[in-house]
Amino acid sequence: MISLGLMAVLGLMMIAAAISDLRSRTISNELNAAIALLAIPFWIATGLALWPDVPVQFGAAFGVFLIFAGLFAVGGMGGGDVKMIGAVMLWIPVPLFLPMLTVMAIAGGILSAVMLIHMKLRPSDKPVEVPYGVAIAAAGLWALHQQYLNQFQVIG
């Protein structure tokens, strides 16, 4: 029951991050820190073993963070988005990392296409800034559903 409550809190925080990113193109450090820190009680509530599961989960999430930090370094992504990806990945089971990143990439591509169409319809001198937090939140919600709420896991 505690894990379901924590997942609901995570879902609300991801939605809040997506809304913030849509409105101001920023995701607060406090929100990303809360997402990351609440992963610890979630691990405990779901029975993640202290060894080797916790280090594997943390290391895999950190690896994803480093990859996206590289994208930030070359100007391909915003800092808040990178921190959000790292924080959310702390919650996602390692076997779902690749499927989640795939869903995130598809959602990000659709979002980018929508932003480009919007810019064509309403030209502006400002550069196109994609609120990628929306794609991260959508993929995170999808992954949590797949692991913990999908009654047809064999199919999904």
N, C-alpha and C positions, 0 to 999 in steps of 0.2 A: 504494500500500500504506500509506503514511503517513497519507493522508486517511482510509482505512478505520479505521486504529487510532485516529485522533483522533475519528472519529465514534463509535466504541465507547466511548471515554472520555466523550464528551459524553452518550451514552445512559446510561451508569452514573451520571454526575453528575446528570442529570435525574431518574433513578429515586431516587437518594439524596435529592434535594431534595423529591421527592414524599413519600417515607417520612418525612422530617423534618417536613414540613408536616402530614402525617396525625397524627403522634405529638404534636407540640408546637405546631403552628400557627405555626412559624417556619421561615424558610429563611436560613441563615447568609450574612453578607456575603462571607465567604471563599469559599464555594461559588459564589456568583454572580460574584465577581471571577474565579475560576478559569475558569468557563464563558466569560466575556467575553474574558479574555486568551488563552485557547486558540483563539479564533476567528482570531487573527492567523496562527499557523502553519498553520491549516486553509486560510485564504485562499491562502497561499503554496503549500501542497501541491496545492490544486485548480487553481492557475494563474490566480487572480483577478488581473486587470490592475491595476497600481498606479494608473493613471489611465484612465478615469474610474470603473472598477468599484468600487474600494475606497471612495472617498468616497460613491458612490451607496449602497453596502451600509451603510456606517456611518450616513449621513444618514437612510436609510429606517428603520433600526433605532432611531435616536435619535428619530425622529418618532413611532414606535409607543410608545417609552418615555414621551415627553411626553404623549401621549394618556392612557396609563394612569396617569401621575403626576397628571393632572387628576382621575381617578377616586379616587386615593388622597387627594387634597386634600379631596374632599367626603365621605370616609369610605366609599367604595364598594369599596375594595381595600386589602390589606395592603402594606406597603412592600417586604417580601421578594418578594412575588408580582410587583410592578411591576419590581423590579430583575431578577428572573429572566426576565420577558418581554423586557426590553431586551437581556439577555445572550444569550438563545437566538436572538433575531431576527438577531443578528450572523452566525449560522451558516446561516440560511435564505435561499435565493435569493429575490430581490425578487418574481419572478412568483408565488411560493408564499405571499407574505405574507397576502393576502386569504383563500385557501383554508385556511391554517393558523389564522388568527384565527377563521374560521367553525367549524372543527373544535373549536377551543378553547372557543368560545362554547357549542356543543352539549354538549361534555363538561362544561363548567361548569354548564350548565343541568341536566343529568342529576345531577351531583354535588349541586347545590343541592336538587333534589327529594328525593334520597336523604337528605340532611341534615334536611330538613323532616319527612320521614316518621319518621326516627329520633327527632326531637324530639317528635313527636306520640305515639310509642310509649313514649318515656322522657322525660316532661316534666322540665324543668330551669329554674331561674331564670336561668341563664347565657344570654347572647345567642348566636344561631346564628353560628358562625364556619366558613365554607366553606374547606376546605384547597385553594385554587385552584391551588396548585403541582401537584396531581395532574392537573388539566386542561391546564395548560401543558406538563407533561412528556408527556402523551399526545399532544397536538397536535404537539409538537416531534418526537417519535419518528415520528409519522405523516408529517410533512413531510420529514424526512430520508429516510425510506423512499421516499417519492414521487420525490424528486429523484435519489437516489444508488443505491438498491437495487431499484427497481421495474423489472423487465424488460419490463413492458408500459406504458411511459410514454406511448405514444400513446393508450392507453385511459384511463389514470389522469389 
